[in-house]
Amino acid sequence: MPAELDGIVQGVFGLDDRPQAMPHFQILNPGSGAIVARAAPASFTPPALAKLYSFPTGVDGSGECIAIIELGGGFRPADLQTYFAGLKIPMPTVKAVSVDGGRNAPTTADGADGEVMLDIEVAAAIAPKATIVVYFTPNTSKGFLDAITTAVHDTINKPSVISISWGGPESTWTSQAMTQFDQAFRDAAAMGVTVCCAAGDNGSGDGVNDGKPHVDFPASSPYALGCGGTKLTASGNTISDEVVWNENATTSATGGGVSAFFALPDWQKKANVPTLAKGGKAGRGVPDVAGDADPNSGYQVRVDGKNLVIGGTSAVAPLWAGLVALCNQKLGRPVGYLNPLLYGSLAGKGLFRDISQGTNGSYQARAGWDPCTGWGSPIGTKIVQALGGATPPA
């Protein structure tokens, strides 16, 4: 780099075309031919989960736009029509936007299509009148970043919330990439756009086989709402039990832990975030919130002509994006950057089901915030009520 550009150029992108991120979804019994109407007894439709989590009623996402970032795969309108007809929900408005040559290109259910359809169907089933805009882009750091900045600055569709279910361990990213993504999320926060990111599906190690804890990026950005996972048991319309999702601590468990790259934000200093190692530097704690993610208590969806049950924190990001869209409509304004509020004036207000049982490998759930499920799963009506009286952060 020429000396005269030192301090000016923040990063160089587009020279590396290796896949940068992974989708965070898991199919329950792939190939079993599960039927939505008679799926696994513990599985749920998104509207059923919205009811269990007390999402606000009387709103449907009208006037809102939910952006979804996808690094591959695609959707088939016929599948969406069949799925929403089965839920007795009008067909939502779903648009595809091409970024850097990415396009809506459906392949197979166990490929990226599972991610794309899960994201769309969960978000749209919760906020059916919201416009769903899917930004397709190549799976590279440049493509991923360009899709995010395109969504944040989209003056045509004007998303008020972005759902991202792709990511990877911080150790697989360059510092320049993480810095630029974080800046894009900072821009989103300044514009009142909430960014929901899946926290990962491989426990506290996040798929890195070195015996040490790792967190998933971009969920670890302080400007992202990191979404962790639970295992949910219900009796009728009531939650009877909810614990940390951990079927296997390395291959089927919620991500969460402490960032090795991002410093502990001021708004998180009272959350008792652990350090990475004895005497280590305090970092950003992940996740912030949680929701049902275990495939064994998963989401009934339709992908490539198949009715499946899918879990993973991939489902939690659009679940929260749908809730944010409902809150935005209910309040008549975007709730925007939630993190400072959740850890500040709204902390301890009973807005969440506190998940205090279970581990994700290195970390144990506890009362209050923890590195497995954050503050816990949502009590939607209490969240929107509290946000209505909260002063947005400066």
Buried (B, 14 or more C-beta within 10 A) or exposed (E): EEEEEEEEEEBEBEEEEEBBBBBBBBBBEBEEEBEBEEBBEBBBBBBBBBBBBBBBEEBBBEBBBBBBBBBBBBBBEEBBEBBBEBBEBEEBEBEBBEBBEBEBBBBEBBBBBBBBBBBBBBBBBBBBBBBBBBBBBBBBBBBBBBBBBBBBBBEEBBBBBBBBBBBBBBBBBBEBBBBBBBBBBBBBBEBBBBBBBBBBBBBBBBBBEEEBBBBBBBBBBBBBBBBBBBBBBBEEEEBEEBBBBBBEBBEBBBBBBBBBBBEBBEBBEEBEBBEBEEEEEBBBBBBBBBBBBBBBBBBBBBBBEBBBBBBBBBBBBBBBBBBBBBBBBBBEBBBBBBBBBBBBBBBEEEBBBBBBBBBBBBBBBBEBBBBBBBBBBBBBBBBBBBBEEBEBBE
